[in-house]
């Protein structure tokens, strides 16, 4: 009998045909020490993704959905049927560097107390992409985001606590949130947590997952030995819509994970964050710089929706 692989790698794609093909190419070319099966769940792409993946990588299991389930539900569907002891979520807009999956598998096994592990991400030019991990939203970090301290001092751990300002992701470290672009977790823990909370259609789902794992005593960790390239937001829509969706996820995380007495304060800070930027952007329209003004006008106009959360 063939031995069950150690790892199921889940890739959820949506209109990212060429990126997904490159992701798969680098995954198979650089992973040698870890036995794995790869499942690609295509969320009803209209760019020929499913056909191209099936033709180029017959060794991958392809699920060609006729509807877009979103990132969270698609991962849940695949993970529910996984037969391996480990899961790895991998974004389609990534390229796997040499030995990255092998290194992360070794690290995860060596740190069972972490529960959830991830690696280091870089942009196509090799520069650091900090978005492999974050710290959770706190009352202080929400103040920093609202009044612009985070933007003014991005490299300050004090003013940018969520971004862990000043840390180059070049050391092993405990973090609050491992981002779902490259996230490894034992299958048993995934199922104990119930997978992703499906109310998070897009953005915030991995933050919620990690915070729920922390309540069980786990301490998510990052290792720089596992490095991938990640293009952030390759399947997202227009910028204003993306920012509004992130804001909706943030308000939901505040509602779900802050003490109830502090939730109104958190929602006010989210309102203030948008109000200040909308007010500051209005002169841009008068000066002919319409794009910035229109972006914040759209976000402000949608405030009732994203303040309500998921």
N, C-alpha and C positions, 0 to 999 in steps of 0.2 A: 504493500500500500504506500502511496505517496504521502510523505509527511506534510501535515498542515503547516502552511507558512507562519512565520512569527507575526507578520504585520499586514494589515489591510490599509492601503493608501487610497484615500478618497479625494477625488478631484471633481468639483462641481463647476461646470462650464456654462457660459451663456454668451453667445456671439463673440467668442475669443478663439476662433479656429486656429489661426497661425500661432498664437501664443500657446494654446493648449498643446499643439503638436510639438513645439519647441520644449515645453515643460516635460512632456513624455519622453522625448528624445534624450534630454539630459538626465532624467530620472533613471532610465534603464542603462544609460552609459556610465553612470557614476556610482551606482549602488551594487556592491559586490558581496559584502559580508552578511547582509540581511536578506533572509528569504521573505518575499512579499508577494502579495497579489494587489493589483491596481484596479480600482473600479472608477470609471468616469461616468458621472451622471450629468447628461446634457439637458439643460433646462429649456427645451424647445427653442434652440437657437435657429436663426433664420439665415445663417451664413455658411451652411454646409458643414458645420462642425462635426456632426455625428457621422456623416458619410466619410469625411476625411480621416477621422480618428479610426473608424473601423477598417479602412483600407491600409493605413500606415502602421497601426499597432494592433494586430489581431490578438496578441497575447494579453491585452488589457480587456477587462470586462466592460462593455459599453451598455449603458442604460439610456436610451433615447426617449426622453419624456415628451409627450405631446402637450404638456402644460408647464409653465414656469412655477415651480414650487417654492422658489426662493432658496437662499443659501442654507438656512437652518433646517428646513424640512427635508431638503434633498440629502443632506448629511445624515439626518436621523434615519431616513429610509434605508440608506446603504448600511449604516452602522448596525441597524436592527438585525440584519442578516449576516453580519460578519462572523466568521468562524475562527478568527485568529485572536490571540491574547492581547494584541496591541492594535491601536488605530493611529493613523497619521492623517490629519487634514492638510491638504496641500492646494494652494490656489493655482488656477490655470495660468495666471500671469507671472509665473515664477520660472526661474531656471535653477536647477539643482547643481551646486558646485561639488567638486570631487569629494566623495566620502561623507557628504553632509548627512544623509539618512542613516548611514552606518554609525556615524559619530553620535547622532542624536539617540539612536537605539541603545548604544552602549551607555550613554549618559543617563537615559531614563531608567535603565535596569539598575544602575548604580545608585540612583536616588529615588527609591520607592516612596519616600516621605514627601517628595515634590508633587506626585500625582499627575501633574500636567507640566510638560516641558516644551521648550522651544529653542530656537537658535538665533543667529544674527542675520540680518537682512541688509543688502546693499542695493543701490540703484545700478542701472546698466553701465554707468561709467566707473563703478567700483566704490563710489562714495557711500558713506554710511546712510542707511535708511533706518531711522530710529524706530519705525513702526513695527518692530517685531514683538514689542511688549510695552506695557504701560503700568502705571500705578492707578489705583482706583480714584474716583471722584470723591473729594472730601469738601467740607465747608470752606476750608482755606483754598483748596485748588479751584473751587468754583468762583471764589472772589478774584483770584488771579486771572482766570479766564475772562470774567466779566469786565474787569476794569482795564485789561490790557497788559498786566504785568507779565503774563506768560509770553506774549508777543514781544514785549520790550526786552525781556531778559530770558531768552530761550535756554541759555546754558546755565542758568541758575537753578540749583536744586530747590531753593526756597521759593522762587517765583514760578517755577515750572515743575512742580512735584509730580504731576501726572506723566509728563514726558521724561521724568528722571533726568532733568537737565544736567549737562556736563558729563554724563556717562556715555562712553563710546560703544557700549555693548561688547566690550573686549575682555570681560572677566565673567566668571561664573557668579550668578547673583540671584537671590530670591526676588520675585516681582509679584505684583498683584494680578496682572493680566498677561497671559500669553496670547498673542493674536492668532486668529484662525487660519492665516496664510500658511503656517508651518507649526502645527500643534500636535504633539504626541500625547496619548493618554491610554492607560490600560482599558481594555474593553469592559472589564468588570466595573471599573469606576465610572465609565461613561454611562453604563446601564444603571448603576446605583443612583446617578444624578438624573436619570431620565433623559439624557442627551440635551440638546438645545431646547430652550423654552421657545415654543413656536410663535409666541406673540412677537418675538423679535424677528421680523421678516428680513431685515437687512441692517447690519451694524448692531453692535452691542451684545450679540448672542454669546460671543466667547468671553466677554467681560462678565456677564451673568453666570456663565458656566464656571469660570474660575473663582468667582466670589462664593458661589455655592459650594465648591470643593473646599475652599478655605474654611467654611463653617463646619466642615467635617474634619478639620485638622490638617489638611494638606497645605503645602507651601510651594506654589508653582515656581519654576526655575528656568533660567536661560543659560545656555553654554555657547561661547563664541566658536567652539570647534565645529559646530554645525552651521554652515553658512549657505545662504541661497541669495539669488537676485530676485527682487520683487518690484514689479511696476504697480504702484498703488492705484486702485480704482479703475482698472482697464475695462471693466464691464459696467461701470456706473454711468449714469446719464449726465445731464448738464450740471454744472457746478452748484448753482443755487439749489437744485433739487437734492443733490448729495448732501450739502451742508444742512438743509432742513431735515433730511433723514437721520443724519448723525445727531442733530439736536433732539429729534424725537427719541432716539435711542438713549441719549443722556438723561432726558427727563424721566424715562422709564426706569433707568438704573437708579436714579435718585429715589423714585417712588418705591422701588423694590428693595433697596439695600441701605437706605438711610434710616435712622430712628424717626419714627412717625412725627415727632414734634419738630424735627428740623426740615421736613419735606417742604413746607411752605416757603421757608427761607431759600432752599435750593431752587424752587421754581421761580421765585422772584429774581434770583441771580441769573437764571437762564433768560428771563424776560429782559433784564437789564443788559445782558450781553448783546442781545439783538437790538434793543432800543438805542444803545450808544453807537453801534455801528451803522444802523439805519440813519440816525441823525447826522453822523459824521460823513456819510456817503452822499447826502443830498447835494452838497455843493459841487460834487464831481459831475453831476448831471448838468448843472449850470455852466460848468467849464468844458463841456463837450465830452467828458469821459463817462459815457453812458453805461458801459459794461458793468463797472463796479457799482454804480448807483442802482441799476436795474437788478443786480444780484441781491443786494440787501433789501431793496423794496419788495422783491418776491419772497424773501425769507421772512420779512416783517409781516407781510400780508398773510402768510401761512402760520402765524404764531399760535393761533388757537388750536390748530391741528397738532403741531409738534409739542406744545405745552401740555396737551392732554396725554401724550405718550401713547404707547401701544395698548 
